[in-house]
Amino acid sequence: MANLIIYYSRKGENYFSGSIKKLTKGNTEIVAEFIQKAVGGDIFEVETVKIYSEDYYKCTEEAKVELREKARPELKKYLTDISKYDNIFVCGPCWWGTFPMAVFSQLEKLDWRGKKVIGLMTHEGSGLGASERDLKKICVGANFGKCLAIYGGSASNSESEVSAWAKEQVK
């Protein structure tokens, strides 16, 4: 069974356990690496052409506008073929109740028939939000595993939880 981990993660200013901190590695990137370590597979980082604001609060406003407009930001590169993968983990931070719109820019380009999609969301209090519903709308033809929400402030300490969950999803 071949695995793929698709993720978007924000480095720099992040809301982290009640305050703004500068992170050298985003919470979702940390967790995506835990998944790869646990079950193996390829990893793909979603990166936008237009860079979001360095300022956390400005970035949240940019994200809100994208959500409202159902924007699909242009990416630096796209995956075009996932035919060799059985299980696809989709990981991102919770931005206004769902994945960043850039994640959907990538997901909409793929053929999901016969794939197992497993969502993971890092958050600071909103859990999975509407991410499960949104994955099911976008990944037409896929089967779905159990999604997981990881508190962003605890991401670096979540390896055992993420590892056990990921292994259960690919059985």
ZIQUIVEN-V599112 format. One record per residue. N is the residue number from 1. RES is the residue in three letters. PSI is psi in whole degrees, 0 to 359 (none if undefined). OMEGA is omega as a letter, one per 40 degrees, with the letter a starting at -180 (NA if undefined). D_LAST is the distance of its C-alpha to the last C-alpha in Angstrom with 1 decimal. Layout:
n = {N N}
res = {RES RES}
psi = {PSI PSI}
omega = {OMEGA OMEGA}
d_last = {D_LAST D_LAST}
This chain:
n = {1 2 3 4 5 6 7 8 9 10 11 12 13 14 15 16 17 18 19 20 21 22 23 24 25 26 27 28 29 30 31 32 33 34 35 36 37 38 39 40 41 42 43 44 45 46 47 48 49 50 51 52 53 54 55 56 57 58 59 60 61 62 63 64 65 66 67 68 69 70 71 72 73 74 75 76 77 78 79 80 81 82 83 84 85 86 87 88 89 90 91 92 93 94 95 96 97 98 99 100 101 102 103 104 105 106 107 108 109 110 111 112 113 114 115 116 117 118 119 120 121 122 123 124 125 126 127 128 129 130 131 132 133 134 135 136 137 138 139 140 141 142 143 144 145 146 147 148 149 150 151 152 153 154 155 156 157 158 159 160 161 162 163 164 165 166 167 168 169 170 171}
res = {MET ALA ASN LEU ILE ILE TYR TYR SER ARG LYS GLY GLU ASN TYR PHE SER GLY SER ILE LYS LYS LEU THR LYS GLY ASN THR GLU ILE VAL ALA GLU PHE ILE GLN LYS ALA VAL GLY GLY ASP ILE PHE GLU VAL GLU THR VAL LYS ILE TYR SER GLU ASP TYR TYR LYS CYS THR GLU GLU ALA LYS VAL GLU LEU ARG GLU LYS ALA ARG PRO GLU LEU LYS LYS TYR LEU THR ASP ILE SER LYS TYR ASP ASN ILE PHE VAL CYS GLY PRO CYS TRP TRP GLY THR PHE PRO MET ALA VAL PHE SER GLN LEU GLU LYS LEU ASP TRP ARG GLY LYS LYS VAL ILE GLY LEU MET THR HIS GLU GLY SER GLY LEU GLY ALA SER GLU ARG ASP LEU LYS LYS ILE CYS VAL GLY ALA ASN PHE GLY LYS CYS LEU ALA ILE TYR GLY GLY SER ALA SER ASN SER GLU SER GLU VAL SER ALA TRP ALA LYS GLU GLN VAL LYS}
psi = {120 138 146 137 114 129 153 138 144 121 172 215 126 151 124 107 44 358 171 128 152 121 133 336 129 155 318 325 318 312 322 320 326 319 312 318 322 318 358 179 176 155 139 122 127 121 129 150 308 123 135 158 143 326 124 312 323 320 319 326 320 317 322 318 315 317 312 321 359 42 155 86 144 140 156 325 157 144 140 344 121 21 333 358 143 317 129 116 131 117 137 167 155 110 105 42 2 188 156 146 332 327 318 329 319 312 324 347 357 155 113 358 126 3 155 122 131 117 146 133 131 146 170 27 347 4 221 346 225 16 321 312 316 322 318 328 320 318 63 131 355 161 159 136 185 123 159 137 130 126 122 318 344 6 315 343 15 10 315 319 313 318 312 315 311 317 322 325 334 9 none}
omega = {a a i i i a i i i i i a i i a i i i i i i a i i a a a i i a i i i i a i a a a i i a a i i a a i i a i a i a a a i i i i i i i i i i a a a a i a i a i i a i i a i a a a i a i i i a i i i i i i i i i a i i i i i a a a a i a a i i i a a a i a i a i i a i a a i a i i a i a i a a a i a i a i i i a i i i a a i a a i a a a i a a a i a i i a a i NA}
d_last = {9.0 11.6 11.6 14.7 16.1 19.2 21.4 24.9 26.5 30.1 31.9 35.4 36.6 33.9 34.3 32.9 33.2 36.5 38.2 38.1 36.9 36.7 33.3 33.1 29.4 28.0 25.6 22.9 23.3 22.7 19.4 18.3 19.0 17.0 13.9 14.9 15.7 12.4 10.0 13.0 14.2 17.5 19.2 21.8 24.4 26.2 29.9 32.8 36.1 38.1 37.5 37.2 39.9 39.8 41.0 38.2 40.2 41.3 37.8 36.8 39.7 38.7 35.2 36.9 39.1 36.2 34.3 37.5 38.3 34.7 35.3 33.1 34.1 34.5 32.0 33.0 30.4 27.9 24.8 25.8 23.1 19.3 19.1 17.3 14.3 11.3 10.1 13.2 13.8 17.3 19.1 22.7 25.4 26.7 29.9 31.9 29.0 26.6 25.5 28.4 29.9 29.2 25.5 26.4 28.8 25.9 23.4 26.3 26.7 23.4 22.2 19.1 19.0 15.7 13.8 11.3 13.3 12.5 15.8 17.1 20.8 23.2 26.2 29.3 29.4 28.3 24.5 22.6 25.9 25.6 22.8 20.3 23.1 24.2 20.9 20.9 24.5 23.9 20.7 22.0 19.9 16.5 13.8 13.1 10.6 12.2 14.8 16.2 19.8 21.1 24.8 26.3 28.7 25.9 23.6 24.7 24.0 20.5 18.5 17.0 16.1 14.6 12.7 11.1 10.4 9.0 6.6 5.6 5.7 3.8 0.0}
